[in-house]
Amino acid sequence: MAHTTKCAAPEGNRGRDEWMTVIEMQEYMGASRNKAYDLIWSGEIDSYRLGRK
């Protein structure tokens, strides 16, 4: 079960369905690649695998 976290998106972008790659997500958050994957694997960020990516 995923954890509920506060939305970090700017006020105007909340509630939008948006897809990002892990690289795009890490740039948006200003985090390292490992931190981005840690957030996905812990369930704090929902993720979906499309094909091999």
N, C-alpha and C positions, 0 to 999 in steps of 0.2 A: 504494500500500500504506500503510495507516494505521500510525502509530507506536504502540508499546506504552508506556503511561504507567501510573504507579501510581494506583490508585483513590483518589479524594479523598472518597468517600462514607464516612459514619460506619460503624464496624465492623458494626453490626446491619443496615445497608442494603446491604452488598456482595452482589453476585450477584443482586440483584433486577432484573427487567426493568421499567424505568420510562420513560415518555415525558414530555418537557418541551418547552415552546415555547422559543424563543430568549430571550424576555423572562423566563420562569421560570428558565432556566438562568443568566442574568446575575445575577438577584437571589440565587439560591442560592450562586453563586460570589462575589458582591460585586464583579463586574467590569463594565466598560463594555459597551455594545452592540457596539462595534467589536471589542473583545477577544473577545467571545463568537463573533462571526462569523469572526474570524481563526483561532480554534481549530478551528472547523468546516471552513473552507476549507483549512487546513493538514493536515487529516486526524487531528488529535490527539483529536478528539471525533467519534464516529460520528453521522451524521445521515441522516434520511430526509425526503423531501418528500412531504407528503400533500395532494393537490390543489394549490391555489395557496399553501399555507402550509408 
